[in-house]
Each structure stands twice: as structure tokens, then as C-alpha cells.
Amino acid sequence: MTAATYLDGNFAPVATEVTAADLEVTGAVPPGLAGRYIRTGPNPFAAEADTYHWFAGDGMVHGVDLHGGRPRWYRNRWVRSPEASAHLGGSPVPRADGGWYPGSGNTNVFAHAGRILAVTEGSLPYELTGDLDTVATRNFGGPLPGGINAHPKFDPSTGEMHVMSYGFDSPALRYHVVDPSGELVSTVDIDLPAPVMLHDMGLTASRVVLFDLPVVFDLELALQGVSLPFRWRPDNGARVGILPRAGTASDVVWIDVEPCFVYHPLNAFDAGDQVIIDLVVHDHAFAEDGEPLSDRPRLERWTIDPQARKVLTETIDDRGTEFPRGDERLTGLSHRYGYTIGASSVRDLGALGDDPRTAVRKHDLVGGTTVEMDLGPGRIASEMVFVPADSAAGEDDGWLMGYVYDAARGASDLVIIDAHDFGHPVAAVHLPVRVPQGFHGNWIPDSALA
């Protein structure tokens, strides 16, 4: 893979902002869905093919509003970063104090404390309106000198947001807790031997799982102007840390593991003195001139024993997979099901292969089985999120939702799948444009913004 690859196929950016109503639907949108599905990703205004990095493109959010069994609109909007505002001719949005840099909002979008927030690694989040317009950057009453990383975890019992940040200076790592009203209430500073990338974290009812893995900031690359100056350095070592949620840096128990990289855990939970975490594991990342993904990342279960300082690893699915999601009402608690996207290669994710195709997989982590829905040739899925059928629904009782690019149509669909039935989608909302291959999003019900 080269930098130019991430500007071709469905990785390629779209050129305009669109608002579309009267969207065609195949099947039936579940009538109980009331809210918006919003996902973000890179959509550069201009990029040099020999230097572009997929993770660094200008952020664009894509949303579909669903109410009463119908889509009311599709919108895409650039997140108004300083660079985007300058390019589009608008004034910069107000910026909160205490952030490392504004970022582009290209990696994740979620709701907390009644606000929709788009975030990039190590940046302050941007608040968006329900129509996807950018309001301002937010710092939760910080300061947040390293911003936050892209994957906060939300405690379903307390409503707290738990999130990490990392940087290049000491402390290399910070663990933040933001209360349900959106105020920063605690920060733990953690020193690391080297400045590493920490994209995500694990959260249990009592502990936090940290990753100190060998994707390391490279000052020489930074001085050369490389947009994401990280490289694979297995000689740096690899370890996982267990921090009590009420603990300090001195309470972290570090345990060595084989060199690997983890972008995305599915979920973690306590099992007595041990911690169990399901996660997608890459053999390497940022190797071979900075290519961020390995060829065949696999879904594993790690059983972490802080007392014995050992990690037992089990392979759940060794086929190429990424973007693990589950029922987030069970964040930090024992879970049975998880959902991933299967692809034979990164090229297939961008509809660049000879016969590109992806599958949506459902993993029964208790029964030990996996079923999948093959979306067909030229139909390329992005992350699928789980949406409960209602507040009282059990685990796996609900819908999977996400964008699927249809190469034959040259446009994308919002696909809705019954999590109980992997025969075929229950609905596809046909969009008039492509949604470029991107990263993360969430279903944001009206109740989250009340």
C-alpha cells in the first residue's frame, strides 16, 4: 500500500457538502428508531499523493436522520477545523483553552452531556449541532493539554466518560474522567519509557486497561514534515497495564506481551482478580514506510492476570477483521456478543481489490461460534454499530447500522441489519453520493441530546 492508495477507490474524498431529502429505501426502517446515525472520516481538500496519510485527512461527518420509520435527510459536512474554515472561507469556530491542537475531527463522533462531539487523536473535540454544523471546540472545563484520544468509554452505571490522551512530552499518558454533566473531574498522569500511540483503552467496572505498544513517535520523521511521524519499533517492547479506576500511576501493574498493536478493543470486564478483554490484534502497524495496518488482523481474547503478571491469549477469529463493536450498555461488564467487519485485505476496504467484498460478522463469545453476512461483490462495509431495540431490550436484541459503499451504483447506503437474523438487511437507505471509507461513528438517539 502507498499513500496514493488512500486517495483512490472509495478512499477518495468527495468534493462537496450535500443535503438530501426524499431518500429511497429498500426494506423497512424500524419505526422505533428516533435519532441520527453519524460517522466521521478523512476527506482532504487537497493531498499530495506521495505524502498523504489516511489518518491525517480533513474531517467530514456524514449523517442520516431517522424518525417514524423514514429517513428525513442525509447530510455531509466538513468539521470546521482552522484549516477547513480557511479553505471554505468561514471564520474559525471558538476554541476552548488548554488543548494541544485543534485537530480535524476525522476519527470518531459521539454524544456526551447533551452534546454531539467529533474528535481526532490528541485534540479537543468539536461540538456539532444536530444538523452537523460545527459550533466550537470543547475542553470539559479542562484544561486538557493533550486533548483526548479518539475512543472514550462510557460507564453505563454512572454516565461518566473515561478517556485517555497521549503526547510527546512527560507525562506521556493521561487518564481523564468526565462526569455526566460534561465536567472534567479527575486526571491521572502516567509516565512511559517512550511516546507511543495509544488509540484506545479498555474499561471494566473497577479497572482501566492501558496499552504501551511499539508504535513510537519518531522525532526525525516529524522534522521531515511527515504528517503522522510514528514507526513500528518492536525493540521498544510491548506491555499491557492494569490501573485501578481510583488509583494513581504508581498503582499500574505492567505485564509484558509479544510485540503487536491494538487499535480497538471490543469490551473488557472483571473476572475475579483477572481482566478479560476481547480485541483486534495487528502483528505490526506503521511498518513499511508508515503503512498503518497489517494484512490480517485477528480477533483475540486476552485473559490478564495482574497478580501472576501473565497474559493468556486465545484466537477467536484469525480471518482479517477490524472495527469491533458490541452492546455498549454492557461496557465494562461481561458480554456475550460482538460484531466486526471482515475483509481479506485493506485494499478490499477501499473497493480496490480484484473482487472486493466485505462481510459483517457476529461473534458469540460464549457459544464459540461466528456467523457472517456476505454483502456481495463490490459492496464495502464500514464500522457497524449496535443499536438496542429499546431501553429494556436484551443483549443482541436490536439493530446493526452502518454505511456500505456499492461500487455498482457509485454511491453508499445506510444499511440496517437485525442482529438476530443475518440473512439479509432489513433496510437500506440509498444515499445519492458516496460516503468515503472512514473510521468511527455512533447512533445518537434524540434522548441523548435532551
C-alpha positions as CSV (number, residue, x, y, z in Angstrom):
1,M,0.0,0.0,0.0
2,T,1.2,3.5,-0.7
3,A,0.0,7.0,0.3
4,A,-1.7,7.3,-3.1
5,T,-3.8,4.2,-2.4
6,Y,-5.7,6.1,0.2
7,L,-6.8,8.6,-2.4
8,D,-8.3,6.0,-4.8
9,G,-11.4,3.9,-4.9
10,N,-13.7,4.6,-2.0
11,F,-10.9,6.0,0.0
12,A,-11.0,9.0,-2.4
13,P,-12.5,12.2,-0.9
14,V,-15.8,13.8,-2.1
15,A,-15.8,17.4,-3.3
16,T,-18.9,19.0,-2.0
17,E,-21.2,19.2,1.0
18,V,-24.7,17.7,0.3
19,T,-28.1,17.9,1.9
20,A,-30.6,15.4,0.5
21,A,-34.2,14.5,1.5
22,D,-36.7,12.1,-0.1
23,L,-34.2,9.2,0.2
24,E,-35.2,5.9,-1.4
25,V,-35.4,2.9,1.0
26,T,-35.3,-0.8,0.2
27,G,-37.0,-2.7,3.0
28,A,-38.4,-1.1,6.1
29,V,-36.6,1.2,8.6
30,P,-37.5,0.1,12.2
31,P,-40.2,2.6,13.3
32,G,-38.8,2.9,16.8
33,L,-35.5,4.5,15.7
34,A,-35.6,8.2,16.5
35,G,-32.3,10.0,16.1
36,R,-29.2,10.2,13.8
37,Y,-26.5,7.9,12.7
38,I,-23.4,10.0,12.3
39,R,-19.9,8.8,11.2
40,T,-16.7,10.7,10.5
41,G,-13.7,10.1,8.4
42,P,-10.9,11.7,6.4
43,N,-11.9,13.9,3.4
44,P,-8.9,16.0,2.4
45,F,-9.4,19.2,0.5
46,A,-6.0,18.7,-1.2
47,A,-3.5,16.0,-0.7
48,E,-0.1,15.1,-2.2
49,A,-0.3,11.5,-3.4
50,D,3.3,10.8,-2.3
51,T,3.0,12.2,1.2
52,Y,-0.7,11.8,2.2
53,H,-1.6,9.7,5.2
54,W,-5.1,8.4,5.6
55,F,-5.3,9.1,9.3
56,A,-4.4,12.8,8.7
57,G,-7.1,13.9,6.2
58,D,-9.5,16.8,6.9
59,G,-12.5,15.5,8.8
60,M,-16.0,15.2,7.3
61,V,-19.1,13.9,9.1
62,H,-21.9,12.0,7.4
63,G,-25.3,11.7,9.0
64,V,-28.7,10.2,8.3
65,D,-31.7,11.3,10.4
66,L,-34.3,8.5,11.1
67,H,-37.8,9.1,12.5
68,G,-41.1,7.3,12.2
69,G,-39.7,4.6,10.0
70,R,-38.4,7.0,7.4
71,P,-35.1,8.9,6.7
72,R,-35.7,12.6,6.9
73,W,-32.3,13.6,5.5
74,Y,-28.7,12.8,4.7
75,R,-26.0,15.4,5.3
76,N,-22.3,15.6,5.0
77,R,-20.3,18.5,6.4
78,W,-16.6,19.2,6.9
79,V,-15.7,19.7,10.5
80,R,-14.8,23.4,10.8
81,S,-11.2,23.0,11.9
82,P,-9.0,26.1,11.4
83,E,-7.8,24.6,8.1
84,A,-11.3,23.7,6.9
85,S,-12.6,27.2,7.9
86,A,-9.8,28.8,6.0
87,H,-10.4,26.7,2.9
88,L,-14.1,27.2,2.9
89,G,-13.9,30.9,3.6
90,G,-15.5,31.0,7.0
91,S,-14.5,32.3,10.4
92,P,-12.8,29.9,12.8
93,V,-15.1,28.5,15.4
94,P,-14.5,29.5,19.0
95,R,-11.7,27.4,20.6
96,A,-11.6,26.3,24.2
97,D,-8.5,26.8,26.2
98,G,-6.0,24.2,27.2
99,G,-5.8,21.9,24.1
100,W,-2.7,20.7,22.4
101,Y,-4.0,21.5,18.9
102,P,-7.5,21.7,17.4
103,G,-7.3,18.5,15.2
104,S,-9.6,17.8,12.4
105,G,-12.5,15.8,13.9
106,N,-11.9,12.9,11.5
107,T,-11.8,9.9,13.8
108,N,-14.9,9.5,16.0
109,V,-18.2,11.2,16.7
110,F,-20.3,10.5,19.8
111,A,-22.6,12.2,22.3
112,H,-22.0,13.2,25.9
113,A,-23.7,15.6,28.3
114,G,-26.3,16.5,25.6
115,R,-23.7,17.4,23.0
116,I,-22.5,15.8,19.8
117,L,-18.7,15.7,19.7
118,A,-16.3,14.9,16.8
119,V,-12.7,14.2,17.8
120,T,-9.3,13.3,16.4
121,E,-6.4,11.7,18.2
122,G,-4.8,14.1,20.7
123,S,-7.2,17.0,20.1
124,L,-10.0,18.9,21.7
125,P,-13.4,17.7,20.5
126,Y,-15.6,19.8,18.2
127,E,-19.2,20.3,19.2
128,L,-21.7,19.8,16.3
129,T,-25.3,20.8,16.0
130,G,-28.0,18.2,15.2
131,D,-27.7,19.3,11.6
132,L,-23.9,18.6,11.7
133,D,-22.7,22.2,11.8
134,T,-19.6,22.9,13.9
135,V,-20.2,25.1,17.0
136,A,-16.9,25.3,18.9
137,T,-14.1,23.2,20.4
138,R,-14.8,22.0,24.0
139,N,-12.5,21.1,26.9
140,F,-14.9,19.8,29.5
141,G,-13.8,22.6,31.9
142,G,-10.2,21.4,31.5
143,P,-7.5,22.3,30.6
144,L,-6.8,19.2,28.5
145,P,-3.1,19.8,27.5
146,G,-3.0,16.7,25.3
147,G,-6.6,16.8,24.2
148,I,-8.3,13.4,24.3
149,N,-7.8,10.3,22.2
150,A,-10.4,9.0,19.8
151,H,-12.1,6.4,21.9
152,P,-13.7,7.4,25.2
153,K,-15.6,4.7,27.2
154,F,-18.9,5.5,28.9
155,D,-19.7,3.8,32.2
156,P,-23.4,2.6,31.8
157,S,-24.0,2.8,35.6
158,T,-22.5,6.2,36.3
159,G,-22.8,8.0,33.0
160,E,-19.1,9.0,33.3
161,M,-16.8,9.3,30.3
162,H,-13.4,7.7,30.7
163,V,-10.8,8.7,28.2
164,M,-7.0,8.7,27.6
165,S,-4.7,11.2,26.0
166,Y,-1.1,10.9,25.0
167,G,1.6,13.2,23.8
168,F,5.3,13.6,23.2
169,D,6.4,15.2,26.5
170,S,6.2,13.9,30.0
171,P,3.7,12.8,31.2
172,A,3.3,10.7,28.0
173,L,-0.1,9.5,29.1
174,R,-3.1,10.9,30.9
175,Y,-6.3,9.2,32.1
176,H,-9.3,11.5,32.4
177,V,-12.8,11.1,33.9
178,V,-15.5,13.5,32.7
179,D,-18.8,13.4,34.7
180,P,-22.3,13.1,33.2
181,S,-22.7,16.9,33.1
182,G,-19.6,17.2,30.9
183,E,-17.1,18.4,33.6
184,L,-13.6,17.0,33.9
185,V,-13.4,15.6,37.5
186,S,-10.1,13.8,37.6
187,T,-6.8,13.2,35.8
188,V,-4.0,10.7,36.4
189,D,-0.6,11.4,34.8
190,I,1.3,8.3,33.7
191,D,5.0,8.4,32.5
192,L,6.0,5.9,29.8
193,P,9.5,5.0,28.6
194,A,8.8,6.3,25.1
195,P,6.0,8.4,23.5
196,V,3.8,5.7,21.9
197,M,0.4,5.8,20.1
198,L,-2.5,4.8,22.3
199,H,-5.6,4.9,20.2
200,D,-8.0,3.2,22.5
201,M,-8.3,1.7,26.0
202,G,-10.2,-0.9,28.0
203,L,-12.6,-0.2,30.9
204,T,-14.0,-2.6,33.4
205,A,-16.2,-1.9,36.4
206,S,-13.1,-1.4,38.6
207,R,-10.1,-1.0,36.3
208,V,-8.6,0.6,33.2
209,V,-6.6,-1.4,30.6
210,L,-3.7,0.6,29.1
211,F,-1.6,-0.3,26.0
212,D,2.1,0.5,25.8
213,L,2.8,-1.0,22.4
214,P,5.7,-0.4,19.9
215,V,4.2,2.3,17.6
216,V,6.6,5.1,18.7
217,F,6.8,8.8,17.9
218,D,9.8,9.5,15.7
219,L,11.3,13.0,16.0
220,E,13.4,12.7,12.9
221,L,10.2,11.9,10.8
222,A,8.5,14.9,12.4
223,L,11.3,17.2,11.5
224,Q,11.0,15.9,7.9
225,G,7.3,17.0,7.9
226,V,5.8,13.6,7.9
227,S,2.1,14.1,8.9
228,L,1.9,11.1,11.3
229,P,5.5,10.6,12.5
230,F,5.1,7.2,14.1
231,R,7.0,4.0,13.3
232,W,7.0,0.3,14.3
233,R,9.8,-0.2,16.9
234,P,9.4,-3.7,18.3
235,D,12.7,-3.3,20.2
236,N,10.8,-0.8,22.4
237,G,9.0,-3.7,23.9
238,A,5.2,-4.3,24.4
239,R,3.2,-4.4,27.5
240,V,-0.4,-4.0,28.9
241,G,-1.1,-2.1,32.1
242,I,-3.9,-2.5,34.6
243,L,-4.8,0.6,36.6
244,P,-7.5,0.7,39.3
245,R,-10.0,3.3,38.4
246,A,-9.4,5.1,41.7
247,G,-5.7,4.5,41.5
248,T,-2.6,6.6,40.7
249,A,0.3,6.0,38.3
250,S,2.2,4.0,41.0
251,D,-0.7,1.5,41.1
252,V,-0.4,0.4,37.4
253,V,0.7,-3.2,37.0
254,W,2.6,-3.6,33.8
255,I,2.7,-7.0,32.0
256,D,4.9,-7.8,29.0
257,V,3.2,-9.2,25.9
258,E,4.5,-10.1,22.4
259,P,5.1,-7.1,20.1
260,C,1.8,-6.3,18.4
261,F,-0.5,-3.3,18.1
262,V,-4.1,-2.8,19.2
263,Y,-6.3,-0.1,17.7
264,H,-9.7,-1.3,19.0
265,P,-10.8,-3.4,21.9
266,L,-14.4,-4.8,21.8
267,N,-15.0,-4.8,25.5
268,A,-13.3,-5.7,28.8
269,F,-14.7,-7.0,32.2
270,D,-13.5,-8.2,35.6
271,A,-13.3,-11.9,36.2
272,G,-12.3,-12.1,39.9
273,D,-8.7,-10.9,40.1
274,Q,-8.3,-11.2,36.4
275,V,-9.4,-8.9,33.5
276,I,-10.8,-10.3,30.3
277,I,-10.6,-8.2,27.2
278,D,-11.6,-9.0,23.6
279,L,-9.7,-7.0,21.0
280,V,-8.4,-6.9,17.4
281,V,-4.7,-7.5,17.3
282,H,-2.3,-6.4,14.5
283,D,1.1,-8.1,14.1
284,H,2.5,-4.7,13.4
285,A,1.5,-1.1,12.5
286,F,3.2,1.8,10.9
287,A,5.8,-0.5,9.4
288,E,6.9,-0.5,5.7
289,D,7.1,3.3,5.2
290,G,4.3,4.0,7.6
291,E,1.5,1.7,6.4
292,P,-0.8,1.8,9.4
293,L,-2.5,-1.6,9.1
294,S,-1.3,-5.2,9.0
295,D,-2.6,-7.6,6.4
296,R,-4.7,-9.9,8.5
297,P,-5.6,-8.5,12.0
298,R,-7.4,-11.1,14.1
299,L,-9.9,-11.1,16.9
300,E,-8.4,-12.4,20.2
301,R,-9.4,-12.7,23.9
302,W,-6.7,-11.8,26.4
303,T,-7.0,-13.0,30.0
304,I,-4.9,-10.7,32.1
305,D,-3.6,-11.8,35.5
306,P,-2.1,-8.8,37.3
307,Q,-1.0,-10.9,40.3
308,A,0.9,-13.5,38.2
309,R,1.8,-10.8,35.7
310,K,0.8,-13.0,32.8
311,V,-1.5,-12.6,29.7
312,L,-3.1,-15.7,28.2
313,T,-4.1,-15.1,24.6
314,E,-6.8,-17.0,22.6
315,T,-7.7,-16.5,19.0
316,I,-11.4,-16.0,18.4
317,D,-11.2,-15.4,14.6
318,D,-8.0,-15.4,12.6
319,R,-9.5,-14.0,9.4
320,G,-8.9,-10.4,8.6
321,T,-11.2,-8.3,10.7
322,E,-11.5,-4.8,12.3
323,F,-13.9,-2.3,13.8
324,P,-15.2,-4.4,16.7
325,R,-18.4,-3.2,18.4
326,G,-20.8,-4.5,20.9
327,D,-23.8,-3.5,23.1
328,E,-22.3,-0.5,24.9
329,R,-24.9,-0.8,27.7
330,L,-22.5,-3.6,28.8
331,T,-19.3,-1.5,28.6
332,G,-17.1,-2.8,31.4
333,L,-19.4,-5.8,32.1
334,S,-19.5,-9.4,31.0
335,H,-20.7,-9.6,27.4
336,R,-21.7,-12.5,25.0
337,Y,-21.8,-10.9,21.6
338,G,-19.6,-8.8,19.4
339,Y,-19.7,-7.6,15.8
340,T,-16.9,-6.9,13.4
341,I,-16.2,-6.2,9.7
342,G,-14.4,-8.9,7.8
343,A,-12.2,-8.2,4.8
344,S,-9.5,-10.2,3.2
345,S,-7.2,-7.1,2.9
346,V,-7.1,-3.3,3.4
347,R,-7.5,-3.0,-0.4
348,D,-10.9,-4.5,-0.2
349,L,-12.0,-1.9,2.4
350,G,-11.4,0.7,-0.3
351,A,-13.0,-1.3,-3.1
352,L,-9.6,-1.6,-4.7
353,G,-9.2,-5.4,-4.9
354,D,-9.9,-7.6,-8.0
355,D,-13.1,-8.8,-6.4
356,P,-13.6,-6.5,-3.4
357,R,-16.1,-7.7,-0.8
358,T,-16.6,-7.4,2.9
359,A,-18.7,-9.2,5.5
360,V,-20.5,-8.3,8.7
361,R,-19.7,-10.8,11.4
362,K,-21.4,-11.7,14.7
363,H,-19.3,-13.5,17.3
364,D,-20.9,-15.5,20.1
365,L,-18.2,-15.3,22.6
366,V,-19.9,-17.8,25.0
367,G,-21.0,-20.3,22.4
368,G,-17.8,-20.0,20.4
369,T,-19.5,-19.5,17.1
370,T,-19.3,-16.9,14.3
371,V,-21.9,-16.2,11.7
372,E,-21.5,-13.7,8.9
373,M,-23.4,-11.8,6.3
374,D,-21.5,-11.5,3.0
375,L,-22.6,-8.2,1.5
376,G,-21.8,-9.3,-2.1
377,P,-19.2,-8.3,-4.7
378,G,-18.3,-4.6,-4.7
379,R,-20.3,-3.8,-1.5
380,I,-17.8,-2.5,1.1
381,A,-18.9,-2.1,4.7
382,S,-17.6,0.3,7.2
383,E,-18.0,0.0,11.0
384,M,-21.3,-1.3,12.2
385,V,-22.7,0.0,15.5
386,F,-25.2,-1.9,17.7
387,V,-28.5,-0.1,18.5
388,P,-30.8,-1.7,21.1
389,A,-34.4,-2.2,20.0
390,D,-35.5,-0.3,23.1
391,S,-34.2,0.5,26.6
392,A,-35.4,-2.8,28.0
393,A,-34.0,-5.0,25.2
394,G,-31.6,-7.7,26.0
395,E,-28.1,-8.1,24.6
396,D,-28.2,-8.7,20.8
397,D,-31.8,-7.6,20.7
398,G,-31.6,-4.7,18.3
399,W,-30.0,-3.5,15.1
400,L,-26.6,-3.1,13.4
401,M,-26.2,0.1,11.5
402,G,-23.5,1.5,9.2
403,Y,-22.6,2.7,5.7
404,V,-22.0,0.3,2.9
405,Y,-20.4,1.5,-0.4
406,D,-22.0,0.0,-3.5
407,A,-19.4,0.1,-6.3
408,A,-22.0,-0.7,-9.0
409,R,-24.1,2.3,-8.0
410,G,-21.1,4.5,-7.2
411,A,-22.9,5.6,-4.0
412,S,-23.4,4.4,-0.5
413,D,-26.3,3.0,1.6
414,L,-27.1,3.2,5.3
415,V,-27.7,-0.5,6.0
416,I,-29.7,-1.8,8.9
417,I,-29.4,-5.4,10.0
418,D,-31.4,-7.3,12.6
419,A,-28.8,-8.6,15.0
420,H,-30.8,-11.8,15.4
421,D,-31.1,-12.5,11.7
422,F,-28.1,-12.4,9.5
423,G,-30.0,-13.5,6.4
424,H,-30.2,-10.1,4.8
425,P,-30.5,-6.4,5.9
426,V,-34.0,-5.2,7.0
427,A,-33.4,-1.9,5.3
428,A,-31.1,0.0,3.1
429,V,-31.4,3.8,2.9
430,H,-29.9,4.7,-0.5
431,L,-27.8,7.9,-0.4
432,P,-27.2,10.0,-3.5
433,V,-23.5,10.1,-3.0
434,R,-20.5,8.1,-1.8
435,V,-19.5,8.0,1.9
436,P,-15.7,7.6,1.6
437,Q,-14.2,4.8,3.7
438,G,-13.6,6.3,7.1
439,F,-13.5,5.5,10.8
440,H,-16.0,5.7,13.6
441,G,-19.4,6.8,14.4
442,N,-22.5,6.2,16.6
443,W,-26.2,6.1,16.7
444,I,-27.2,9.3,18.6
445,P,-30.8,9.0,19.7
446,D,-32.9,12.1,20.4
447,S,-32.8,11.2,24.1
448,A,-29.0,11.7,24.2
449,L,-29.5,15.4,23.2
450,A,-32.3,16.2,25.6
